[in-house]
């Protein structure tokens, strides 16, 4: 239960999500979890599942809030995911064991998700999505609501875009959420501590000469910095970012 | 009187049997060649007449008809001179007809009766072996080449020698492969100072057969590096060597002293090359540079200066490893499994990427320059490396590592890749997934990174692809500034 005292963020959205939505949900889940944020969602198919998966991949904690008894495998496709969440983190439900999943129980479950979290992120939502109900609960409680901008022609993004129009904060990176919670984004500690960073700007060859490392090691380290968003190459010269 | 000689015409790389029939009948002295002979082949008349006279043999003083059968097959080039002359001499009873029919023959005649080398002797000899002819009469210099096909070459220097041999008066002279001359050594990597990143990319390209694009301002050593790739490639296997030699033979590019091309060939066509010059074709259906680079390296120096159609035509061989040149009369296949190395400046004026120079290119000019390379072609490069201008300090260093140790590593890595391709460990998979999310990396881009990371692992002697291998592979993806949509 100590888990629930950590800063928490809900990631919710459509069950039938697009590949874009799935990618964003997983990325957010992982990055938030890596930064030490508790990722809360509803174990549903689509966005919910991706957010849980991302959080687990990031080595962080994630809480699944169910709309049925915690002994039910619902949805069946997420049985394995539910087990690994149960082992590493927490699955909660306000219902007794054995209670059937039912459509009218899910909005009530959304109330708990919103309540647990300091902020709610809606990744993709149709016009009348359950995710919007979660957002409504969050707003009533005065919590922060983020929405991921989607294509204006896509029905899958109609709900999340409508939230933006009503004044939700557009989410462009996991950092946006972290800032609103007052958490310093810890960019991959091991990578950030890389001593090569202090030698930039330089070409790979110069780094090889100055550090005495093998060329393959230097290039691998530079690429890791690149993936972590700490350095970038332009015309053969690596420069430090930010 | 009628007599026959056997030779072979080339359709692409394939020999087709041609019977050269000579018929002598009464009438006004004349020589007519029929059977779809091209211009060079028609001119054989004059060479054959002078050659026979120069060899102090008798040119028939009556009507002579030479037929090249089958008549519907187009015959090209001067290699028919010798079979025509021999058939004619047999028809006029100057040499035994039966013995001539047991031999294949080819070669061009000089006016003084000497034999000159022609292209495609290997293919003709292979045709002879296929048709179970045991000997081929050919110019002396082409002996070593003909012998590769497994038939016994009868190398002669003069038409008179060929006649003497067929009459049983002369044994064919011995031939010596190589004439004692050493083969030219490929350029060595020891000449390259500094350039650690470029050298590394070259080694990876060699180990994994990856296509490599080197970018950077002029004078940074891109071409110098690229030209040293053949020196670190493993030698060809025997079957491959024969395949490569056949192509070079048809193009007339075989070194008479060392006919078998046992090393990876290297071709570097100039950027003014036409599409036909690069992919093959033309009226005589010759293999192009892409086929001549089969099992070797095709270097396109100043890639963006090539004509766009010529570059786009390379996409087929890069995908299929062969070129199909289609003609109304049928199509011809040329093998073309080569490794592509491109070099280019980062902008048309060349100053980009050079801290000491100011680029004067307008945005449109820059866009036009980069548009030359379609995304599709750029996508074929597994390794993209920018070589910045080296500082004077690096050039003062000693010579770099020589080619020989690098080649040993390349050979070891290739063996390892051929046995069991290394697999990614979970952490490496995770890094790759993270990179696909963060970086502009397409599905094909992901596959390329995965392939290159396997090569890096194999080169490191590792049985598994570790995260650092994936990380290094990520550094060789095409930078976004080259990838104009």
Interface residues (C-beta under 8 A of the other chain):
Chain A: X23 X26 X27 X30 X57 X203 X204 X205 X206 X208 X209 X215 X216 X217 X219 X220 X221 X222 X223 X224 X226 X227 X229 X233 X234 X235 X236 X237
Chain B: X194 X195 X196 X197 X199 X200 X215 X216 X346 X352 X353 X355 X385 X386 X387 X388 X390 X391 X393 X394 X430 X431 X434 X435 X437 X438 X439 X456 X460 X468 X469 X471 X472 X473 X474 X475 X479 X481
